[in-house]
């Protein structure tokens, strides 16, 4: 019983040491947002805050959630991504490394909550736009689900391809600025050719891919890989994968709109 108590105290010390700084940092980061809302609500709109108790409880949950999320990144996702990158680099197999990069990009993006939300909303609006051609409610629902699934799949594939390009860039030492310029050149060419309704979705798809699940593992992959390759600097070469992950989805979704209007 005494040993269990010691273990509990030890875990408590570890938790307080790991959670303390992120907790204070989350409170500090949220204070400007809270102050802005309070000032505008009380002095500009001159209205009291409704459901103050619920709002305060929600803010507590936000602070705790952000803190646990940051601790989880430092203890779990970042070390995991770097370890996988090191193991694959030591194996010396470029095809396996590229396969892993594609699978990582596809899997993390397809499970991204922000992309799921965007896909569902885009599918709903796309089905409404076709309501005159699909009068049956069942057909509309099927089209909505299909559109959402295809959009998520296209974006996930594009992120997988972007990580493949990013890993090749790190291995070969290609200058990132030329690749980015070429990518946005493709965006500028495809935008006028794509249906008007898909353009906004395409541009938003590039943003939602760089969210809570994709970013930590992608950054860890790049830094870990650059650490293992001789002649590569983790600061200069390890970053940039996220830029590809936010660029290629725009290109792929615009192509989706052209090929499947």
C-alpha positions in Angstrom: 0.0 0.0 0.0 2.9 2.4 0.9 4.6 1.6 -2.3 1.5 2.4 -4.3 1.3 5.7 -2.4 4.9 6.5 -3.4 4.1 5.6 -7.0 1.1 7.9 -6.9 3.1 10.7 -5.5 5.8 10.2 -8.1 3.3 10.2 -10.9 1.8 13.4 -9.4 5.2 15.1 -9.4 5.9 14.0 -13.0 2.4 15.2 -14.1 2.8 18.6 -12.4 6.3 19.0 -13.9 5.2 18.2 -17.4 1.8 19.9 -17.2 2.7 23.0 -15.3 4.5 25.0 -18.0 2.0 24.2 -20.8 -0.9 25.1 -18.4 0.6 28.5 -17.7 1.4 29.0 -21.3 -2.1 28.2 -22.4 -3.6 30.6 -19.9 -1.1 33.3 -21.1 -2.0 32.7 -24.7 -5.7 32.8 -24.1 -5.7 36.0 -22.1 -5.6 38.4 -25.1 -8.6 36.6 -26.7 -10.6 36.6 -23.5 -9.7 40.3 -22.9 -10.8 41.2 -26.5 -14.1 39.5 -26.1 -14.8 41.0 -22.7 -13.9 44.5 -23.8 -16.1 44.4 -26.9 -19.0 42.8 -25.1 -19.1 45.2 -22.2 -17.9 48.5 -23.6 -18.7 48.3 -27.4 -21.8 46.2 -27.5 -22.7 47.1 -23.9 -24.3 43.8 -23.3 -23.7 41.4 -20.3 -22.1 38.0 -21.0 -24.9 35.4 -21.2 -24.4 32.1 -19.4 -21.2 33.3 -17.6 -20.8 30.2 -15.6 -21.0 27.9 -18.6 -18.5 30.2 -20.5 -16.0 30.1 -17.6 -16.3 26.3 -17.4 -15.8 26.1 -21.1 -12.6 28.2 -20.9 -11.3 25.9 -18.1 -11.9 22.9 -20.4 -10.1 24.8 -23.3 -7.1 25.6 -21.1 -6.9 22.0 -19.9 -7.4 20.6 -23.4 -4.7 22.7 -24.9 -2.3 21.9 -22.1 -2.8 18.1 -22.3 -2.5 18.4 -26.1 0.8 20.1 -25.9 2.1 17.6 -23.4 0.9 14.8 -25.6 2.8 16.3 -28.6 6.0 16.5 -26.6 5.8 13.1 -25.0 4.2 11.1 -27.8 3.7 12.4 -31.3 7.0 14.3 -31.8 9.2 11.5 -30.5 7.2 8.9 -32.4 7.5 10.7 -35.7 11.2 11.3 -35.3 11.9 7.7 -34.2 10.1 6.4 -37.3 12.0 8.7 -39.6 15.3 7.7 -38.0 14.5 4.0 -38.2 13.5 4.3 -41.9 16.6 6.4 -42.7 18.9 3.9 -41.1 17.2 1.1 -43.0 18.5 2.9 -46.1 15.4 2.0 -48.3 14.1 5.1 -50.1 11.0 3.2 -51.5 10.0 2.2 -48.0 10.6 5.8 -46.7 8.5 7.2 -49.5 5.8 4.6 -48.9 5.7 5.5 -45.2 5.6 9.2 -46.0 2.6 8.7 -48.3 0.8 6.5 -45.8 1.4 9.0 -43.0 0.1 11.9 -45.0 -2.9 10.0 -46.3 -3.8 8.5 -42.9 -3.5 11.6 -40.8 -5.3 13.8 -43.3 -8.2 11.4 -43.8 -8.7 11.3 -40.0 -8.4 15.1 -39.6 -11.5 16.4 -37.8 -11.3 19.8 -39.7 -11.3 18.0 -43.0 -14.3 15.8 -42.0 -16.2 19.0 -41.1 -15.3 20.7 -44.4 -16.1 17.6 -46.4 -19.5 17.1 -44.8 -20.5 20.8 -45.3 -19.2 20.8 -48.9 -21.1 17.6 -49.7 -24.3 19.1 -48.2 -24.1 22.3 -50.3 -23.1 20.4 -53.4 -26.1 18.2 -53.1 -28.4 21.2 -52.7 -26.9 22.7 -55.8 -28.0 19.5 -57.7 -31.4 19.3 -56.1 -33.1 20.1 -59.5 -31.3 17.1 -61.1 -31.7 14.8 -58.1 -35.2 15.3 -56.9 -35.2 12.0 -54.9 -34.1 12.6 -51.3 -32.3 9.3 -51.2 -30.3 10.2 -54.3 -29.4 13.6 -52.8 -28.2 11.9 -49.6 -26.1 9.4 -51.6 -24.6 12.2 -53.6 -23.8 14.2 -50.5 -22.0 11.3 -48.9 -20.2 10.4 -52.1 -19.0 14.0 -52.6 -17.8 14.3 -49.0 -15.9 11.0 -49.2 -14.3 11.8 -52.6 -13.3 15.3 -51.4 -11.7 13.8 -48.3 -10.0 11.1 -50.3 -8.6 13.6 -52.9 -7.2 15.8 -50.1 -5.7 12.9 -48.3 -4.0 11.6 -51.4 -2.7 15.0 -52.2 -1.1 15.3 -48.7 0.4 11.9 -49.1 1.9 13.0 -52.5 3.1 16.2 -50.9 5.0 14.4 -48.2 6.6 12.2 -50.9 7.8 15.3 -52.6 8.9 16.8 -49.3 10.9 13.7 -48.4 12.5 13.6 -51.8 13.4 17.3 -51.4 15.2 16.5 -48.1 17.0 13.5 -49.5 18.1 15.3 -52.7 18.6 18.7 -51.3 16.3 20.5 -53.7 15.6 24.2 -53.0 12.2 24.5 -51.5 11.4 28.0 -53.0 11.4 26.7 -56.6 9.1 23.9 -55.8 6.7 26.2 -53.9 6.7 28.8 -56.8 6.0 26.0 -59.3 3.1 24.8 -57.1 1.4 28.1 -56.8 2.0 28.7 -60.5 -0.2 25.6 -61.1 -2.8 27.0 -58.7 -2.9 30.2 -60.7 -3.3 28.3 -64.0 -6.0 25.9 -62.7 -8.1 28.4 -60.8 -9.7 30.1 -63.8 -10.4 26.7 -65.4 -12.1 25.2 -62.4 -15.8 25.6 -61.7 -16.5 28.7 -59.6 -18.1 26.6 -56.8 -15.0 24.5 -56.2 -12.4 27.3 -55.9 -13.2 28.3 -52.4 -13.4 24.7 -51.2 -10.0 24.0 -52.8 -8.3 27.0 -51.1 -9.9 26.0 -47.8 -8.8 22.4 -48.2 -5.2 23.6 -48.2 -5.7 25.1 -44.8 -7.6 22.4 -43.0 -4.9 19.8 -43.8 -2.5 21.6 -41.5 -4.3 21.0 -38.3 -4.0 19.1 -35.0 -3.2 15.6 -36.3 -1.2 16.2 -39.5 1.1 19.0 -38.4 2.9 17.3 -35.4 3.7 14.1 -37.2 4.6 15.9 -40.4 7.0 18.2 -38.7 8.5 15.4 -36.6 9.0 13.4 -39.8 10.9 16.2 -41.5 13.1 17.1 -38.6 13.9 13.4 -37.8 14.8 12.7 -41.4 17.0 15.7 -41.7 18.8 14.7 -38.5 19.7 11.3 -40.0 20.9 12.4 -43.4 24.5 13.5 -43.6 24.9 17.1 -44.9 21.3 18.1 -44.0 20.5 20.8 -41.4 17.3 20.1 -39.4 16.6 23.8 -39.2 17.0 24.5 -43.0 16.0 21.1 -44.4 13.7 19.6 -41.8 10.9 22.1 -42.2 8.8 22.8 -45.3 6.8 19.6 -45.4 3.8 21.4 -44.0 4.0 24.0 -46.8 3.7 21.2 -49.4 0.8 19.7 -47.4 -1.1 22.9 -47.6 -0.3 23.6 -51.3 -0.9 20.4 -53.2 -4.5 19.9 -51.8 -5.5 23.1 -53.6 -4.1 21.8 -56.9 -5.8 18.4 -56.5 -9.2 19.7 -55.5 -9.1 22.2 -58.4 -8.4 19.2 -60.7 -11.2 17.3 -59.0 -13.6 20.2 -59.9 -12.4 20.2 -63.5 -12.7 16.5 -64.0 -15.8 16.0 -61.8 -17.7 19.3 -61.9 
